[in-house]
Amino acid sequence: MTVKKMRVGLVGSGYMGKAHAIAYRNAIAAFAIPQGQLHCEMLADATPELAEMKALELGFQRSTGDWKSLIHDPNIDVVDICAPNFLHKEIALAAIAAGKHVYSEKPLALNAADAREMTEAAERAGVKTLVGFNYIKNPTVQFAKQLIARGDIGEVVHFRGVFNEDYLADANLPFSWRLQKQFAGTGALNDLASHLVQLATHLVAPIVSLCADLKVVHQYRPLSSNDAKAGVGEVENDDQAHMMVRFANGAQGTLEASRIAWGRKNGLSFEITGTKGSLIFDQETLSELSLYIAEGNPQTQGFKRILVGPEHPDYQAFCVSAGHGLGFNDMKAVEIRDLFQGIVHDAPLWPDFRAATQVNIILDSVVESYEKKAWVEVEQYDVNR
Ligand SMILES: NC(=O)c1ccc[n+]([C@@H]2O[C@H](COP(=O)([O-])OP(=O)(O)OC[C@H]3O[C@@H](n4cnc5c(N)ncnc54)[C@H](O)[C@@H]3O)[C@@H](O)[C@H]2O)c1
């Protein structure tokens, strides 16, 4: 089911809602999307007042304090879910039932069972889906994938991935939905390691088995930042997540994520070792890739620092000059370009709900491994890569 234009209904206008709103505008300019074919139609938030204020700020035509009315609005083609994790399933299932395409932030769901239900509903209804695993949209990461696919570093034998941030490093930061299982699911695992797992499977191969460890470091947090008498709440999900993995091609990997790693702001990095060379990437310098190819005079071998430019995928849309660098919101604009192509021009969308369900399956396996203190096999959900 395709439409001639894409009219967006955005649910949630916090951190990610704003990033999406910026990306809709940027995608129109960067990718020359024809006038009127991408329209920011309606914004829903928790209250009508908040929704009205944010719609004005972020350039949406109309607003509502009830996401259900957005879903049933005839002038919405795609429902963009930027609400907290626990709402993804309910909103997505309602949107699918109303025949809308769905673009959801990650993680798709709180667990694999919910993700499967969402995937199967979308496939039965024939609507398009896309999940916001934006790091694979970065031109630098797209180029890394090209290098691996054409064999420049040989067979991949190892993936070392880290996603560390410090947004909860201060033990006195107050309680929020992110710390409760019913609203967030797992902690650093769902929030940060979900990106890393998706990135690793995208760049290397499916993850087939793993052994994991999880830890809550700051067990209690104040319920209020300005009222000491309010007491403390017990943190229900992991601050740190570690895993050893095996990929389907035989490669090994280690993945770690932390939300309490002081000094790390967007500390997603990976090092990929192949039989002929290596790649190193760090999201905090997201327009650079280090490449080592084991050939030539050993005296002059070393890592080459490549700055992305117009010759790399999707960079030129933003800048004609090499090495000027892109930002987080530009990756989101690439994601929105993909969404537009999928919905208006029927292009395949990736990663879709099915692919995101495989991520949820891996995250569930991490919890299973941690609870059993053992290696576990990871079920494969027939994802077409
Ligand atoms: N892709 C990424 O890199 C990335 C980064 C951060 C967050 N996320 C994901 O984005 C989602 C939102 O996270 P965030 O950091 O923007 O959270 P946030 O708390 O900043 O924003 C959540 C928004 O949802 C709204 N909301 C809450 N209940 C609602 C309801 N019943 N109806 C309508 N709106 C409601 C809130 O008012 C707020 O505007 C999460 O799933 C998160 O995992 C993705």
The ligand as a Gaussian input file, in Angstrom:
#p B3LYP/6-31G(d) Opt

LIG

0 1
 N       17.420000       6.232000      18.245000
 C       18.056000       6.775000      19.238000
 O       19.260000       7.016000      19.173000
 C       17.295000       7.105000      20.497000
 C       17.819000       8.009000      21.438000
 C       17.043000       8.321000      22.570000
 C       15.801000       7.734000      22.756000
 N       15.349000       6.826000      21.829000
 C       14.032000       6.179000      22.020000
 O       13.002000       7.153000      21.815000
 C       11.887000       6.866000      22.672000
 C       11.558000       8.120000      23.474000
 O       12.683000       8.444000      24.255000
 P       13.023000       9.960000      24.606000
 O       14.440000       9.952000      25.083000
 O       12.635000      10.871000      23.513000
 O       12.053000      10.154000      25.862000
 P       11.481000      11.534000      26.441000
 O       11.056000      11.217000      27.815000
 O       12.446000      12.650000      26.206000
 O       10.217000      11.830000      25.521000
 C        9.063000      11.027000      25.571000
 C        7.912000      11.839000      25.014000
 O        6.732000      11.021000      25.007000
 C        5.674000      11.775000      25.580000
 N        4.637000      10.907000      26.119000
 C        4.655000      10.198000      27.283000
 N        3.472000       9.584000      27.443000
 C        2.714000       9.875000      26.366000
 C        1.388000       9.546000      25.945000
 N        0.607000       8.760000      26.689000
 N        0.924000      10.042000      24.777000
 C        1.704000      10.835000      24.001000
 N        2.964000      11.196000      24.357000
 C        3.465000      10.716000      25.508000
 C        6.376000      12.618000      26.643000
 O        5.567000      13.689000      27.101000
 C        7.582000      13.079000      25.844000
 O        7.264000      14.156000      24.984000
 C       12.303000       5.685000      23.559000
 O       11.748000       4.512000      23.045000
 C       13.820000       5.658000      23.422000
 O       14.379000       4.361000      23.557000
 C       16.049000       6.529000      20.702000

